[in-house]
Amino acid sequence: MRTILFGGVNIDQCVMCTLQDANFLGYGCVLVDDCSATTSPDYCRQATLFNVKKCFGFVTGSAQIMAALRTL
């Protein structure tokens, strides 16, 4: 399986659209919550996190990713 980590600005727009496209192409998608932000109201960010968790992949933090990489 191919997995992509996602982060960036406008989590509810650019990041989410790119993550969805990758999901539709068969990639495993992981949204790095603390590496993402938006200028939209917080409810937009919360809705994006909910949708990713329920439909398109996983949500985690950078500390969890770094801890997992240290075990390799």
PyMOL Python script that loads the backbone (N, CA, C, O; Angstrom):
from pymol import cmd

cmd.read_pdbstr("""\
ATOM      1  N   MET A   1       0.834  -1.184   0.000  1.00  0.00           N
ATOM      2  CA  MET A   1       0.000   0.000   0.000  1.00  0.00           C
ATOM      3  C   MET A   1       0.876   1.244   0.000  1.00  0.00           C
ATOM      4  O   MET A   1       1.943   1.261   0.613  1.00  0.00           O
ATOM      5  N   ARG A   2       0.435   2.251  -0.668  1.00  0.00           N
ATOM      6  CA  ARG A   2       1.114   3.536  -0.708  1.00  0.00           C
ATOM      7  C   ARG A   2       0.370   4.495   0.204  1.00  0.00           C
ATOM      8  O   ARG A   2      -0.848   4.642   0.101  1.00  0.00           O
ATOM      9  N   THR A   3       1.105   5.148   1.097  1.00  0.00           N
ATOM     10  CA  THR A   3       0.506   6.052   2.073  1.00  0.00           C
ATOM     11  C   THR A   3       1.081   7.450   1.912  1.00  0.00           C
ATOM     12  O   THR A   3       2.281   7.619   1.697  1.00  0.00           O
ATOM     13  N   ILE A   4       0.211   8.450   2.017  1.00  0.00           N
ATOM     14  CA  ILE A   4       0.621   9.846   1.924  1.00  0.00           C
ATOM     15  C   ILE A   4       0.233  10.557   3.211  1.00  0.00           C
ATOM     16  O   ILE A   4      -0.878  10.391   3.714  1.00  0.00           O
ATOM     17  N   LEU A   5       1.165  11.357   3.741  1.00  0.00           N
ATOM     18  CA  LEU A   5       0.888  12.211   4.890  1.00  0.00           C
ATOM     19  C   LEU A   5       0.477  13.580   4.372  1.00  0.00           C
ATOM     20  O   LEU A   5       1.111  14.110   3.459  1.00  0.00           O
ATOM     21  N   PHE A   6      -0.572  14.159   4.938  1.00  0.00           N
ATOM     22  CA  PHE A   6      -1.092  15.447   4.480  1.00  0.00           C
ATOM     23  C   PHE A   6      -1.009  16.486   5.586  1.00  0.00           C
ATOM     24  O   PHE A   6      -1.293  16.201   6.749  1.00  0.00           O
ATOM     25  N   GLY A   7      -0.618  17.684   5.210  1.00  0.00           N
ATOM     26  CA  GLY A   7      -0.619  18.844   6.077  1.00  0.00           C
ATOM     27  C   GLY A   7      -0.610  20.072   5.184  1.00  0.00           C
ATOM     28  O   GLY A   7      -0.336  19.973   3.988  1.00  0.00           O
ATOM     29  N   GLY A   8      -0.904  21.214   5.751  1.00  0.00           N
ATOM     30  CA  GLY A   8      -0.859  22.434   4.960  1.00  0.00           C
ATOM     31  C   GLY A   8      -1.869  23.452   5.428  1.00  0.00           C
ATOM     32  O   GLY A   8      -2.513  23.298   6.466  1.00  0.00           O
ATOM     33  N   VAL A   9      -1.991  24.501   4.630  1.00  0.00           N
ATOM     34  CA  VAL A   9      -2.895  25.600   4.951  1.00  0.00           C
ATOM     35  C   VAL A   9      -4.226  25.385   4.225  1.00  0.00           C
ATOM     36  O   VAL A   9      -4.282  24.838   3.124  1.00  0.00           O
ATOM     37  N   ASN A  10      -5.254  25.822   4.863  1.00  0.00           N
ATOM     38  CA  ASN A  10      -6.639  25.638   4.422  1.00  0.00           C
ATOM     39  C   ASN A  10      -7.010  24.158   4.376  1.00  0.00           C
ATOM     40  O   ASN A  10      -7.322  23.591   3.329  1.00  0.00           O
ATOM     41  N   ILE A  11      -6.959  23.569   5.559  1.00  0.00           N
ATOM     42  CA  ILE A  11      -7.278  22.154   5.750  1.00  0.00           C
ATOM     43  C   ILE A  11      -8.650  21.815   5.174  1.00  0.00           C
ATOM     44  O   ILE A  11      -8.854  20.714   4.663  1.00  0.00           O
ATOM     45  N   ASP A  12      -9.584  22.750   5.255  1.00  0.00           N
ATOM     46  CA  ASP A  12     -10.955  22.499   4.805  1.00  0.00           C
ATOM     47  C   ASP A  12     -11.151  22.719   3.314  1.00  0.00           C
ATOM     48  O   ASP A  12     -12.246  22.504   2.794  1.00  0.00           O
ATOM     49  N   GLN A  13     -10.111  23.142   2.627  1.00  0.00           N
ATOM     50  CA  GLN A  13     -10.235  23.398   1.196  1.00  0.00           C
ATOM     51  C   GLN A  13      -9.142  22.642   0.437  1.00  0.00           C
ATOM     52  O   GLN A  13      -9.368  21.517  -0.007  1.00  0.00           O
ATOM     53  N   CYS A  14      -7.983  23.235   0.286  1.00  0.00           N
ATOM     54  CA  CYS A  14      -6.903  22.653  -0.522  1.00  0.00           C
ATOM     55  C   CYS A  14      -6.451  21.291   0.003  1.00  0.00           C
ATOM     56  O   CYS A  14      -6.334  20.331  -0.759  1.00  0.00           O
ATOM     57  N   VAL A  15      -6.201  21.217   1.295  1.00  0.00           N
ATOM     58  CA  VAL A  15      -5.696  19.966   1.871  1.00  0.00           C
ATOM     59  C   VAL A  15      -6.737  18.858   1.731  1.00  0.00           C
ATOM     60  O   VAL A  15      -6.412  17.743   1.325  1.00  0.00           O
ATOM     61  N   MET A  16      -7.990  19.169   2.069  1.00  0.00           N
ATOM     62  CA  MET A  16      -9.053  18.166   1.994  1.00  0.00           C
ATOM     63  C   MET A  16      -9.276  17.688   0.567  1.00  0.00           C
ATOM     64  O   MET A  16      -9.440  16.488   0.344  1.00  0.00           O
ATOM     65  N   CYS A  17      -9.286  18.591  -0.402  1.00  0.00           N
ATOM     66  CA  CYS A  17      -9.502  18.189  -1.800  1.00  0.00           C
ATOM     67  C   CYS A  17      -8.381  17.293  -2.308  1.00  0.00           C
ATOM     68  O   CYS A  17      -8.632  16.310  -3.005  1.00  0.00           O
ATOM     69  N   THR A  18      -7.156  17.630  -1.959  1.00  0.00           N
ATOM     70  CA  THR A  18      -6.020  16.810  -2.380  1.00  0.00           C
ATOM     71  C   THR A  18      -6.066  15.445  -1.710  1.00  0.00           C
ATOM     72  O   THR A  18      -5.784  14.428  -2.344  1.00  0.00           O
ATOM     73  N   LEU A  19      -6.424  15.419  -0.422  1.00  0.00           N
ATOM     74  CA  LEU A  19      -6.542  14.157   0.308  1.00  0.00           C
ATOM     75  C   LEU A  19      -7.634  13.288  -0.312  1.00  0.00           C
ATOM     76  O   LEU A  19      -7.437  12.085  -0.486  1.00  0.00           O
ATOM     77  N   GLN A  20      -8.773  13.874  -0.645  1.00  0.00           N
ATOM     78  CA  GLN A  20      -9.849  13.115  -1.280  1.00  0.00           C
ATOM     79  C   GLN A  20      -9.408  12.544  -2.619  1.00  0.00           C
ATOM     80  O   GLN A  20      -9.677  11.378  -2.908  1.00  0.00           O
ATOM     81  N   ASP A  21      -8.742  13.334  -3.434  1.00  0.00           N
ATOM     82  CA  ASP A  21      -8.255  12.842  -4.720  1.00  0.00           C
ATOM     83  C   ASP A  21      -7.328  11.646  -4.531  1.00  0.00           C
ATOM     84  O   ASP A  21      -7.442  10.649  -5.244  1.00  0.00           O
ATOM     85  N   ALA A  22      -6.415  11.746  -3.572  1.00  0.00           N
ATOM     86  CA  ALA A  22      -5.496  10.638  -3.303  1.00  0.00           C
ATOM     87  C   ALA A  22      -6.249   9.402  -2.839  1.00  0.00           C
ATOM     88  O   ALA A  22      -5.928   8.286  -3.247  1.00  0.00           O
ATOM     89  N   ASN A  23      -7.246   9.597  -1.991  1.00  0.00           N
ATOM     90  CA  ASN A  23      -8.057   8.473  -1.517  1.00  0.00           C
ATOM     91  C   ASN A  23      -8.765   7.790  -2.676  1.00  0.00           C
ATOM     92  O   ASN A  23      -8.790   6.561  -2.754  1.00  0.00           O
ATOM     93  N   PHE A  24      -9.339   8.577  -3.576  1.00  0.00           N
ATOM     94  CA  PHE A  24     -10.048   8.013  -4.724  1.00  0.00           C
ATOM     95  C   PHE A  24      -9.109   7.247  -5.656  1.00  0.00           C
ATOM     96  O   PHE A  24      -9.541   6.345  -6.374  1.00  0.00           O
ATOM     97  N   LEU A  25      -7.822   7.611  -5.641  1.00  0.00           N
ATOM     98  CA  LEU A  25      -6.832   6.917  -6.467  1.00  0.00           C
ATOM     99  C   LEU A  25      -6.235   5.700  -5.769  1.00  0.00           C
ATOM    100  O   LEU A  25      -5.368   5.030  -6.331  1.00  0.00           O
ATOM    101  N   GLY A  26      -6.688   5.406  -4.554  1.00  0.00           N
ATOM    102  CA  GLY A  26      -6.257   4.205  -3.857  1.00  0.00           C
ATOM    103  C   GLY A  26      -5.121   4.383  -2.867  1.00  0.00           C
ATOM    104  O   GLY A  26      -4.614   3.398  -2.332  1.00  0.00           O
ATOM    105  N   TYR A  27      -4.715   5.605  -2.613  1.00  0.00           N
ATOM    106  CA  TYR A  27      -3.660   5.850  -1.631  1.00  0.00           C
ATOM    107  C   TYR A  27      -4.224   5.791  -0.221  1.00  0.00           C
ATOM    108  O   TYR A  27      -5.385   6.131   0.007  1.00  0.00           O
ATOM    109  N   GLY A  28      -3.398   5.359   0.720  1.00  0.00           N
ATOM    110  CA  GLY A  28      -3.728   5.482   2.129  1.00  0.00           C
ATOM    111  C   GLY A  28      -3.458   6.917   2.533  1.00  0.00           C
ATOM    112  O   GLY A  28      -2.406   7.466   2.207  1.00  0.00           O
ATOM    113  N   CYS A  29      -4.393   7.529   3.238  1.00  0.00           N
ATOM    114  CA  CYS A  29      -4.284   8.957   3.557  1.00  0.00           C
ATOM    115  C   CYS A  29      -4.243   9.170   5.066  1.00  0.00           C
ATOM    116  O   CYS A  29      -5.075   8.649   5.809  1.00  0.00           O
ATOM    117  N   VAL A  30      -3.255   9.947   5.496  1.00  0.00           N
ATOM    118  CA  VAL A  30      -3.108  10.302   6.908  1.00  0.00           C
ATOM    119  C   VAL A  30      -3.000  11.819   6.999  1.00  0.00           C
ATOM    120  O   VAL A  30      -2.064  12.416   6.466  1.00  0.00           O
ATOM    121  N   LEU A  31      -3.956  12.431   7.673  1.00  0.00           N
ATOM    122  CA  LEU A  31      -3.940  13.876   7.890  1.00  0.00           C
ATOM    123  C   LEU A  31      -3.212  14.160   9.198  1.00  0.00           C
ATOM    124  O   LEU A  31      -3.600  13.652  10.250  1.00  0.00           O
ATOM    125  N   VAL A  32      -2.163  14.965   9.136  1.00  0.00           N
ATOM    126  CA  VAL A  32      -1.385  15.324  10.323  1.00  0.00           C
ATOM    127  C   VAL A  32      -2.010  16.591  10.898  1.00  0.00           C
ATOM    128  O   VAL A  32      -1.796  17.695  10.397  1.00  0.00           O
ATOM    129  N   ASP A  33      -2.782  16.405  11.952  1.00  0.00           N
ATOM    130  CA  ASP A  33      -3.616  17.459  12.522  1.00  0.00           C
ATOM    131  C   ASP A  33      -2.826  18.700  12.925  1.00  0.00           C
ATOM    132  O   ASP A  33      -3.219  19.818  12.590  1.00  0.00           O
ATOM    133  N   ASP A  34      -1.728  18.520  13.632  1.00  0.00           N
ATOM    134  CA  ASP A  34      -0.987  19.684  14.122  1.00  0.00           C
ATOM    135  C   ASP A  34      -0.053  20.289  13.067  1.00  0.00           C
ATOM    136  O   ASP A  34       0.711  21.207  13.369  1.00  0.00           O
ATOM    137  N   CYS A  35      -0.112  19.788  11.856  1.00  0.00           N
ATOM    138  CA  CYS A  35       0.635  20.375  10.737  1.00  0.00           C
ATOM    139  C   CYS A  35      -0.321  20.965   9.710  1.00  0.00           C
ATOM    140  O   CYS A  35       0.049  21.185   8.556  1.00  0.00           O
ATOM    141  N   SER A  36      -1.562  21.220  10.144  1.00  0.00           N
ATOM    142  CA  SER A  36      -2.594  21.747   9.262  1.00  0.00           C
ATOM    143  C   SER A  36      -3.291  22.917   9.935  1.00  0.00           C
ATOM    144  O   SER A  36      -3.433  22.956  11.157  1.00  0.00           O
ATOM    145  N   ALA A  37      -3.723  23.868   9.118  1.00  0.00           N
ATOM    146  CA  ALA A  37      -4.421  25.042   9.654  1.00  0.00           C
ATOM    147  C   ALA A  37      -5.391  25.565   8.606  1.00  0.00           C
ATOM    148  O   ALA A  37      -5.418  25.086   7.472  1.00  0.00           O
ATOM    149  N   THR A  38      -6.187  26.553   9.000  1.00  0.00           N
ATOM    150  CA  THR A  38      -7.093  27.207   8.067  1.00  0.00           C
ATOM    151  C   THR A  38      -7.406  28.617   8.546  1.00  0.00           C
ATOM    152  O   THR A  38      -7.280  28.933   9.729  1.00  0.00           O
ATOM    153  N   THR A  39      -7.811  29.443   7.615  1.00  0.00           N
ATOM    154  CA  THR A  39      -8.274  30.777   7.960  1.00  0.00           C
ATOM    155  C   THR A  39      -9.788  30.789   8.169  1.00  0.00           C
ATOM    156  O   THR A  39     -10.353  31.807   8.567  1.00  0.00           O
ATOM    157  N   SER A  40     -10.437  29.665   7.904  1.00  0.00           N
ATOM    158  CA  SER A  40     -11.886  29.535   8.094  1.00  0.00           C
ATOM    159  C   SER A  40     -12.208  29.398   9.574  1.00  0.00           C
ATOM    160  O   SER A  40     -11.307  29.171  10.382  1.00  0.00           O
ATOM    161  N   PRO A  41     -13.483  29.533   9.945  1.00  0.00           N
ATOM    162  CA  PRO A  41     -13.873  29.315  11.340  1.00  0.00           C
ATOM    163  C   PRO A  41     -13.529  27.889  11.797  1.00  0.00           C
ATOM    164  O   PRO A  41     -13.421  26.977  10.977  1.00  0.00           O
ATOM    165  N   ASP A  42     -13.359  27.710  13.107  1.00  0.00           N
ATOM    166  CA  ASP A  42     -12.923  26.425  13.648  1.00  0.00           C
ATOM    167  C   ASP A  42     -13.879  25.281  13.309  1.00  0.00           C
ATOM    168  O   ASP A  42     -13.435  24.141  13.167  1.00  0.00           O
ATOM    169  N   TYR A  43     -15.181  25.556  13.174  1.00  0.00           N
ATOM    170  CA  TYR A  43     -16.099  24.471  12.848  1.00  0.00           C
ATOM    171  C   TYR A  43     -15.771  23.846  11.490  1.00  0.00           C
ATOM    172  O   TYR A  43     -16.073  22.672  11.273  1.00  0.00           O
ATOM    173  N   CYS A  44     -15.166  24.596  10.579  1.00  0.00           N
ATOM    174  CA  CYS A  44     -14.748  24.046   9.284  1.00  0.00           C
ATOM    175  C   CYS A  44     -13.610  23.044   9.479  1.00  0.00           C
ATOM    176  O   CYS A  44     -13.586  21.986   8.850  1.00  0.00           O
ATOM    177  N   ARG A  45     -12.684  23.384  10.343  1.00  0.00           N
ATOM    178  CA  ARG A  45     -11.576  22.474  10.664  1.00  0.00           C
ATOM    179  C   ARG A  45     -12.107  21.205  11.328  1.00  0.00           C
ATOM    180  O   ARG A  45     -11.701  20.096  10.983  1.00  0.00           O
ATOM    181  N   GLN A  46     -13.018  21.382  12.283  1.00  0.00           N
ATOM    182  CA  GLN A  46     -13.581  20.231  12.979  1.00  0.00           C
ATOM    183  C   GLN A  46     -14.354  19.320  12.027  1.00  0.00           C
ATOM    184  O   GLN A  46     -14.264  18.097  12.133  1.00  0.00           O
ATOM    185  N   ALA A  47     -15.106  19.902  11.106  1.00  0.00           N
ATOM    186  CA  ALA A  47     -15.849  19.105  10.128  1.00  0.00           C
ATOM    187  C   ALA A  47     -14.903  18.330   9.215  1.00  0.00           C
ATOM    188  O   ALA A  47     -15.178  17.184   8.861  1.00  0.00           O
ATOM    189  N   THR A  48     -13.802  18.948   8.838  1.00  0.00           N
ATOM    190  CA  THR A  48     -12.816  18.274   7.994  1.00  0.00           C
ATOM    191  C   THR A  48     -12.205  17.089   8.724  1.00  0.00           C
ATOM    192  O   THR A  48     -12.087  16.004   8.155  1.00  0.00           O
ATOM    193  N   LEU A  49     -11.815  17.284   9.977  1.00  0.00           N
ATOM    194  CA  LEU A  49     -11.253  16.179  10.765  1.00  0.00           C
ATOM    195  C   LEU A  49     -12.256  15.037  10.876  1.00  0.00           C
ATOM    196  O   LEU A  49     -11.891  13.871  10.730  1.00  0.00           O
ATOM    197  N   PHE A  50     -13.503  15.366  11.132  1.00  0.00           N
ATOM    198  CA  PHE A  50     -14.554  14.354  11.233  1.00  0.00           C
ATOM    199  C   PHE A  50     -14.681  13.576   9.925  1.00  0.00           C
ATOM    200  O   PHE A  50     -14.714  12.346   9.932  1.00  0.00           O
ATOM    201  N   ASN A  51     -14.754  14.292   8.808  1.00  0.00           N
ATOM    202  CA  ASN A  51     -14.927  13.631   7.512  1.00  0.00           C
ATOM    203  C   ASN A  51     -13.738  12.755   7.139  1.00  0.00           C
ATOM    204  O   ASN A  51     -13.920  11.664   6.597  1.00  0.00           O
ATOM    205  N   VAL A  52     -12.546  13.209   7.416  1.00  0.00           N
ATOM    206  CA  VAL A  52     -11.369  12.383   7.118  1.00  0.00           C
ATOM    207  C   VAL A  52     -11.418  11.105   7.947  1.00  0.00           C
ATOM    208  O   VAL A  52     -11.201  10.015   7.419  1.00  0.00           O
ATOM    209  N   LYS A  53     -11.698  11.230   9.230  1.00  0.00           N
ATOM    210  CA  LYS A  53     -11.755  10.054  10.115  1.00  0.00           C
ATOM    211  C   LYS A  53     -12.823   9.062   9.672  1.00  0.00           C
ATOM    212  O   LYS A  53     -12.599   7.852   9.715  1.00  0.00           O
ATOM    213  N   LYS A  54     -13.963   9.551   9.256  1.00  0.00           N
ATOM    214  CA  LYS A  54     -15.096   8.679   8.928  1.00  0.00           C
ATOM    215  C   LYS A  54     -15.078   8.137   7.506  1.00  0.00           C
ATOM    216  O   LYS A  54     -15.613   7.058   7.248  1.00  0.00           O
ATOM    217  N   CYS A  55     -14.461   8.881   6.570  1.00  0.00           N
ATOM    218  CA  CYS A  55     -14.618   8.511   5.162  1.00  0.00           C
ATOM    219  C   CYS A  55     -13.338   8.329   4.355  1.00  0.00           C
ATOM    220  O   CYS A  55     -13.320   7.544   3.407  1.00  0.00           O
ATOM    221  N   PHE A  56     -12.270   9.035   4.710  1.00  0.00           N
ATOM    222  CA  PHE A  56     -11.160   9.123   3.764  1.00  0.00           C
ATOM    223  C   PHE A  56      -9.802   8.667   4.276  1.00  0.00           C
ATOM    224  O   PHE A  56      -8.852   8.601   3.496  1.00  0.00           O
ATOM    225  N   GLY A  57      -9.679   8.351   5.559  1.00  0.00           N
ATOM    226  CA  GLY A  57      -8.365   7.944   6.044  1.00  0.00           C
ATOM    227  C   GLY A  57      -8.243   8.056   7.539  1.00  0.00           C
ATOM    228  O   GLY A  57      -9.155   7.684   8.278  1.00  0.00           O
ATOM    229  N   PHE A  58      -7.121   8.567   7.984  1.00  0.00           N
ATOM    230  CA  PHE A  58      -6.808   8.636   9.407  1.00  0.00           C
ATOM    231  C   PHE A  58      -6.332  10.043   9.756  1.00  0.00           C
ATOM    232  O   PHE A  58      -5.849  10.784   8.899  1.00  0.00           O
ATOM    233  N   VAL A  59      -6.477  10.393  11.026  1.00  0.00           N
ATOM    234  CA  VAL A  59      -5.976  11.672  11.551  1.00  0.00           C
ATOM    235  C   VAL A  59      -5.058  11.352  12.717  1.00  0.00           C
ATOM    236  O   VAL A  59      -5.409  10.557  13.590  1.00  0.00           O
ATOM    237  N   THR A  60      -3.891  11.964  12.734  1.00  0.00           N
ATOM    238  CA  THR A  60      -2.939  11.764  13.823  1.00  0.00           C
ATOM    239  C   THR A  60      -2.116  13.038  13.986  1.00  0.00           C
ATOM    240  O   THR A  60      -2.277  13.998  13.232  1.00  0.00           O
ATOM    241  N   GLY A  61      -1.238  13.031  14.976  1.00  0.00           N
ATOM    242  CA  GLY A  61      -0.364  14.172  15.209  1.00  0.00           C
ATOM    243  C   GLY A  61       1.075  13.861  14.827  1.00  0.00           C
ATOM    244  O   GLY A  61       1.445  12.701  14.645  1.00  0.00           O
ATOM    245  N   SER A  62       1.866  14.891  14.709  1.00  0.00           N
ATOM    246  CA  SER A  62       3.262  14.705  14.310  1.00  0.00           C
ATOM    247  C   SER A  62       4.058  13.936  15.368  1.00  0.00           C
ATOM    248  O   SER A  62       4.981  13.202  15.016  1.00  0.00           O
ATOM    249  N   ALA A  63       3.731  14.084  16.633  1.00  0.00           N
ATOM    250  CA  ALA A  63       4.442  13.346  17.689  1.00  0.00           C
ATOM    251  C   ALA A  63       4.221  11.842  17.538  1.00  0.00           C
ATOM    252  O   ALA A  63       5.147  11.055  17.733  1.00  0.00           O
ATOM    253  N   GLN A  64       3.016  11.449  17.196  1.00  0.00           N
ATOM    254  CA  GLN A  64       2.719  10.024  17.001  1.00  0.00           C
ATOM    255  C   GLN A  64       3.454   9.470  15.784  1.00  0.00           C
ATOM    256  O   GLN A  64       3.926   8.333  15.804  1.00  0.00           O
ATOM    257  N   ILE A  65       3.549  10.260  14.743  1.00  0.00           N
ATOM    258  CA  ILE A  65       4.275   9.814  13.554  1.00  0.00           C
ATOM    259  C   ILE A  65       5.759   9.652  13.867  1.00  0.00           C
ATOM    260  O   ILE A  65       6.369   8.646  13.505  1.00  0.00           O
ATOM    261  N   MET A  66       6.335  10.641  14.536  1.00  0.00           N
ATOM    262  CA  MET A  66       7.756  10.558  14.889  1.00  0.00           C
ATOM    263  C   MET A  66       8.043   9.370  15.804  1.00  0.00           C
ATOM    264  O   MET A  66       9.065   8.703  15.643  1.00  0.00           O
ATOM    265  N   ALA A  67       7.159   9.096  16.757  1.00  0.00           N
ATOM    266  CA  ALA A  67       7.333   7.951  17.650  1.00  0.00           C
ATOM    267  C   ALA A  67       7.286   6.643  16.869  1.00  0.00           C
ATOM    268  O   ALA A  67       8.075   5.733  17.125  1.00  0.00           O
ATOM    269  N   ALA A  68       6.362   6.551  15.916  1.00  0.00           N
ATOM    270  CA  ALA A  68       6.271   5.343  15.098  1.00  0.00           C
ATOM    271  C   ALA A  68       7.512   5.165  14.232  1.00  0.00           C
ATOM    272  O   ALA A  68       7.992   4.044  14.068  1.00  0.00           O
ATOM    273  N   LEU A  69       8.035   6.252  13.675  1.00  0.00           N
ATOM    274  CA  LEU A  69       9.227   6.153  12.838  1.00  0.00           C
ATOM    275  C   LEU A  69      10.454   5.741  13.648  1.00  0.00           C
ATOM    276  O   LEU A  69      11.344   5.076  13.119  1.00  0.00           O
ATOM    277  N   ARG A  70      10.513   6.122  14.910  1.00  0.00           N
ATOM    278  CA  ARG A  70      11.639   5.733  15.756  1.00  0.00           C
ATOM    279  C   ARG A  70      11.682   4.234  16.011  1.00  0.00           C
ATOM    280  O   ARG A  70      12.746   3.696  16.319  1.00  0.00           O
ATOM    281  N   THR A  71      10.557   3.555  15.891  1.00  0.00           N
ATOM    282  CA  THR A  71      10.510   2.114  16.142  1.00  0.00           C
ATOM    283  C   THR A  71      10.955   1.293  14.933  1.00  0.00           C
ATOM    284  O   THR A  71      11.136   0.081  15.039  1.00  0.00           O
ATOM    285  N   LEU A  72      11.128   1.939  13.798  1.00  0.00           N
ATOM    286  CA  LEU A  72      11.530   1.203  12.579  1.00  0.00           C
ATOM    287  C   LEU A  72      12.989   0.813  12.617  1.00  0.00           C
ATOM    288  O   LEU A  72      13.486   0.193  11.677  1.00  0.00           O
TER     289      LEU A  72
END
""", "prot")
cmd.dss("prot")
cmd.show_as("cartoon", "prot")
cmd.util.cbc("prot")
cmd.orient("prot")
